[in-house]
Amino acid sequence: MSESGAALPPIDAHLEILLRLVDAQPEAALKICLTTPGGIVAGNLVGSRTWADRWEHVVSAATGAEDAADHMAHLAHTVRSALKEADAEPGTGDGLHGFIHLVDVTFLSVPGTATAPLWRGRLGDVSGWALGAPADRPAS
């Protein structure tokens, strides 16, 4: 039970292990498809630090103006620094991940090809997952 008395969602130990793997190896990325209430999301699973670094680049490119880009892009760095100072890691408070991070994302539940450079979702909202990209086929 949580502090509010609500039942905690079950933990997917396999997915938690994958999250720890990509967090421990900053260059690591795993192709994965996730089932969420909003639909199916496919992309490369990366660690939170790798995602935050990429987020800084995406924000810089999206804002255009250098001053605004620098200010916005450093937001992820500021958040990470504050968490380190507080000796806290984002998550559930019990050492487990609270969020999952993808890069080079494709949304498969919408018409056409909807893509995004980054995606961050609550781990508790993932109801299923599969390793690999949607176009990947097993070798015959």
C-alpha positions as CSV (number, residue, x, y, z in Angstrom):
1,M,0.0,0.0,0.0
2,S,1.1,3.5,-0.7
3,E,1.1,6.3,1.9
4,S,-2.3,7.4,0.6
5,G,-3.7,3.9,1.1
6,A,-3.9,3.1,-2.6
7,A,-2.6,-0.3,-3.8
8,L,0.7,0.0,-5.5
9,P,0.9,-1.2,-9.1
10,P,2.7,-4.5,-9.6
11,I,6.4,-4.2,-10.5
12,D,7.6,-5.8,-13.7
13,A,11.0,-7.1,-12.5
14,H,12.1,-7.8,-16.1
15,L,11.4,-4.2,-17.3
16,E,13.0,-2.8,-14.1
17,I,16.2,-4.8,-14.8
18,L,16.3,-3.4,-18.4
19,L,15.9,0.1,-17.0
20,R,18.8,-0.5,-14.6
21,L,20.9,-1.8,-17.4
22,V,20.5,1.2,-19.6
23,D,21.0,3.6,-16.6
24,A,24.3,1.8,-15.8
25,Q,25.6,2.0,-19.4
26,P,25.1,5.5,-20.8
27,E,25.8,4.3,-24.4
28,A,23.3,1.5,-24.1
29,A,19.9,1.5,-26.0
30,L,17.4,-1.2,-26.6
31,K,14.7,-1.2,-29.2
32,I,11.4,-1.7,-27.4
33,C,7.6,-1.3,-28.0
34,L,5.4,-0.3,-25.0
35,T,1.7,-0.6,-24.5
36,T,0.2,2.4,-22.7
37,P,-3.3,3.8,-22.2
38,G,-2.6,6.2,-25.0
39,G,-1.5,3.5,-27.5
40,I,1.6,1.7,-28.6
41,V,4.9,3.6,-28.4
42,A,8.1,2.3,-30.0
43,G,11.6,3.6,-29.7
44,N,15.0,3.1,-28.1
45,L,15.0,2.6,-24.4
46,V,17.7,4.7,-22.8
47,G,18.8,5.7,-19.3
48,S,17.5,8.9,-17.7
49,R,20.8,10.6,-17.9
50,T,21.1,9.8,-21.7
51,W,17.5,11.0,-22.2
52,A,18.2,14.3,-20.3
53,D,21.3,15.0,-22.4
54,R,19.4,14.4,-25.6
55,W,16.5,16.6,-24.3
56,E,18.9,19.5,-23.9
57,H,19.9,19.2,-27.6
58,V,16.2,18.9,-28.7
59,V,15.2,21.9,-26.7
60,S,18.1,24.0,-28.1
61,A,17.1,23.1,-31.6
62,A,13.4,23.7,-31.0
63,T,13.7,27.1,-29.4
64,G,15.9,28.7,-32.1
65,A,17.0,31.8,-30.3
66,E,20.4,31.1,-28.6
67,D,19.6,32.8,-25.3
68,A,16.3,31.0,-24.9
69,A,17.8,27.8,-26.1
70,D,20.6,27.9,-23.6
71,H,18.3,28.8,-20.8
72,M,15.8,26.0,-21.7
73,A,18.3,23.4,-22.6
74,H,20.0,23.7,-19.2
75,L,16.8,22.9,-17.4
76,A,17.5,19.2,-17.5
77,H,21.0,19.8,-16.1
78,T,19.5,22.0,-13.3
79,V,17.0,19.3,-12.3
80,R,19.8,16.7,-12.2
81,S,22.0,18.9,-10.1
82,A,19.2,19.6,-7.7
83,L,18.4,15.9,-7.3
84,K,22.1,15.1,-6.6
85,E,22.2,17.9,-4.0
86,A,19.1,16.5,-2.3
87,D,20.7,13.0,-2.6
88,A,17.6,11.8,-4.3
89,E,16.9,9.9,-7.5
90,P,13.7,10.2,-9.4
91,G,11.6,7.1,-8.8
92,T,9.2,5.6,-6.4
93,G,11.2,6.2,-3.2
94,D,12.1,2.5,-2.9
95,G,14.9,2.4,-5.5
96,L,12.6,1.5,-8.4
97,H,12.2,3.6,-11.5
98,G,9.1,5.8,-11.7
99,F,9.6,6.8,-15.4
100,I,10.7,5.2,-18.6
101,H,12.6,7.1,-21.3
102,L,12.7,6.5,-25.1
103,V,14.5,8.3,-27.9
104,D,13.7,8.1,-31.7
105,V,10.1,7.4,-31.0
106,T,7.2,6.2,-33.3
107,F,3.6,6.3,-32.1
108,L,1.9,3.3,-33.6
109,S,-1.7,3.9,-32.6
110,V,-2.3,7.0,-34.7
111,P,-3.0,7.3,-38.4
112,G,0.1,7.9,-40.5
113,T,3.6,8.0,-39.1
114,A,3.8,10.1,-36.0
115,T,7.3,10.4,-34.6
116,A,9.1,12.3,-31.9
117,P,12.8,12.6,-30.9
118,L,12.0,11.9,-27.2
119,W,9.3,10.3,-25.0
120,R,9.0,10.0,-21.2
121,G,6.2,8.1,-19.5
122,R,5.2,6.9,-16.1
123,L,6.3,3.3,-15.7
124,G,3.1,2.5,-13.9
125,D,1.2,3.3,-17.1
126,V,3.1,0.6,-19.1
127,S,0.8,-2.4,-19.3
128,G,3.0,-4.4,-21.7
129,W,6.2,-4.4,-23.7
130,A,8.1,-6.2,-26.3
131,L,11.8,-6.0,-27.2
132,G,12.5,-5.0,-30.8
133,A,11.2,-2.5,-33.3
134,P,7.8,-3.0,-35.0
135,A,9.3,-3.7,-38.4
136,D,11.8,-6.2,-37.0
137,R,11.1,-9.8,-38.1
138,P,12.7,-12.8,-36.5
139,A,15.3,-14.6,-38.6
140,S,14.0,-17.6,-40.4
